[in-house]
Amino acid sequence: METPGHFSAEINRIEFSPKRFERCGAQDSRGTEPPAAARASAAAAKPELPLQRGYYVADETPCGDASNGTLSLLRRNAMGVARQLCNFVAIESLGPARYRVVQNCGEGGTRTDIYEIRSPRSFRMIAPDGFRYGARYCAQSELPLPWKTNAIGDLIR
């Protein structure tokens, strides 16, 4: 059940800031940072969605009209929407283009959504309550300010 504006109404009032999505330093139980090799190995072993990383805008929105309520930023291991970053905890393939994704969304808690990959640049997310959100990739140069000039290179590598 697609609900136009449902998703955007919730987050349209929040301003996106890519600095909020910068990687935080992970620490082990002793309070020390894990060795670089261990971090690289863990990152390499973690599955990711087969989507181009970068900005995605809601299906019905032209790239040039993107706003806080229609824009998301896909990283290798997380999806950022407005000021909320949902880290991918587990990604399970349910078929060639369907994935169950467990996400930790900070204060929003842990949630499990289904991602249907429509192409390497388009997806639909289906929440447990039936809410659906479809989005497609937009080149950063096609977006309005401030997203057009945000430095996101380190966030999407």
N, C-alpha and C positions, 0 to 999 in steps of 0.2 A: 504494500500500500504506500504509494508515493504521496507525500504530503507537501505540496509546494510551500516553501517558506518556513516549514517546521524547523529544519536544520538551520537555516540562515537567521531566523528570528532569535534563536537562542544565542548565537555568537556574533551577530552583526554589530552589537554594541561594544565588542571587545577589539582592541587594536592589536594587529599581528606584529610581533617583534622577533625577527630571526635570531637575535642574540640570546633570547630565552631558550632556544633550541640547541645552543652550543653544548657539546659533549661535556658531561661532568666527569671528574676523575673517579673511577671505581676503586674501592678499597677492599682488601680482604678482611677477615675477622680479626686480624692483629692490627688493623688500622694502617697497613702499608699497601702501596699500590702493587698489583700483580706485575710480574715481569712482562716486558713487551712481547716476548715470544708467546706467553700464555694468552695474553689479550688478543694477539693476532690469530692464534689457533682457534680460540673460542669464536671470534668474529667470522673466520672462514668457515667454520662448521655450522653456523646458524643459517638456516634457510631464509630466503627472502622472496618477496612477491616478484613475479616476472613482469615488472613494470619499469618504464623509464623513470628515473628519479628526477624530481623537480616539482614545479607547481602544477596543480590540477584545479580546474574550475568546474563548478556544477554544470551538468549537461545543458541546461536551458540558458546559461549565461555566456555571452560572447566574451572572449579573453579580455578585450579592451574595457569591459564593464565589470570586471572582477571586483569583489569587495571582501571585507572580513568574513561575511556570512556565506560566501560562495567559494572561497579559496582555501586550498590545503597544500601542504608541502610534504612530499613523500621523500623520506630518507631511506637508506638501506634497511634500517631496523626500527623505523618509527614513522608515524604519520602525525604531522602537526596541523592543527586547525585552530585559528585564532591564537589564543594564549595557552591552549592545552596541547601537550605533547603526549601521545599514546605510544609507548615503547612496545614493540612486538616481543612478546615473551615466547610464544610458540606459533609456528606456522605449519599446518598439516594439509597436505594435498588431498583433496577429495575427488579428484579427477583431473583431466587435462587443463581445465580453466577455472577450477573452483577450489577455494582454500578456506579452511577454518583458521581464524587468527585470534589468538588469545593476546590481549593488549592490557598493559598496565597504564592507566591514564591518570596517575597521581591522585589528586583529591577526588577525581571522578571514579576511582576504584578500578578493579579488573573487570574486563568485559570480553565476551567472545562474539565475534562477528564472522559472517561469511563474506568473502570477497570473490566476486565473479569477475574474471579477467576477460574483457570483451576484445581487447587487442593489447599490444605492448604499451599503448598510450591511453587506455580507457578501462575503467572498472565500475562495478556497482558493489556497494557495501550493503549488506542486509543485517540489520540488528535483530536481536532475539525478540523484540516486541513487534517485528514486522516492518519497521521503518526502513525505507530504502533510500540510498543516496548514490546517484550516479555522477561520475566526473570524468573529464578528459584532460589530457596533458595540454598545457599552454606554454609556448616558449616564453621565457622571461621578457624578452624584448617586446612581446605583444601585450603585456600587462600594463595597467595604469601605475602611476606613482603611488606609493613609494616602492611597490614590489618590483617594478621595472629596474630599479637601481640597487636593490638590496644585495649585499654580498652573501651568496648562499653556497658558493663553491665548496667550502669545507664541510658544509652540512649535508651535501648530497653525494660526496665521494664514498 
